Amino acid sequence: MTDPMTDLMTDVRPNGSKTMLIYENLARERMREAEQAAEHARLVRRLSSARRWERLSAWAARRAKRANDLL
């Protein structure tokens, strides 16, 4: 004998209209695209941050070298 609650939770058959399923698929695709765009933006920020720290590090090294040369 099957439990009706278990059947409801494990039923993977779509029970909406075809139109509704199309809209759900479009919404999922838009969410996926938004997640990919957010990931790309995070990568861009990380790379620009790394470049900024690299420039700061090079500037600090040059300044330290000048200070040592004066001593």
N, C-alpha and C positions, 0 to 999 in steps of 0.2 A: 504494500500500500504506500502511495506517495503522499508526501506532505504538501498541501497547497502553497504554503508560504515558501518552502524550498523551491518549488516549481516556479513561483513568481520571481524569485531572486536569481535563478539560474537560466531563465528563459532568455535566449539571445535572438529569438526571431523578431524582426521588426513588426510592430503592429500599428504603425502609422500609415498615412496615405503616402503615395509615391512623391507627391509634391512636398510634403513635410520632410520626407527623407532627403530629398534633394537640398532643401534649405539647411538641414542639419549638416549634410556633407559640405556645403558651401561654408557654413559657419566654422566647422572644424578646420577646413582648409585655410580660412582667414586667420584663425587662431594659430595654426602652424606657421603661416607666413609672418605673423606678428612676432612669434617666438624666435624665428630665424632672424628677423630684422633686429630684435633686441640683442640677440647673441652677437650679431655683426657689430652693433653699436658698442657693446661691451668690449669686443676685441679692439675696435678702433681706439676707444678710450685707454685701454691698457697699453697699446703700442705708443700712443702719443704721450702718455705718462712716462713710459720707459725712456722715450727720447728726451723728454724734459729733464728727467733725473740724470740722464747721461750728460746732457749739456751742463747741468749744475755741477756735476762731479768733475767734469773737465775744467770748468771755470775755477772751482775750489782748488784743484791740483795746480793750475797755473798761478793762482794767487799764493798758495803755499810755497811754490818754488821761488816766486819773486821775494817773498818774505825771508826765505832761507838764504837767498843770494845776498840780501841786505845785511845779514848777520855776520 
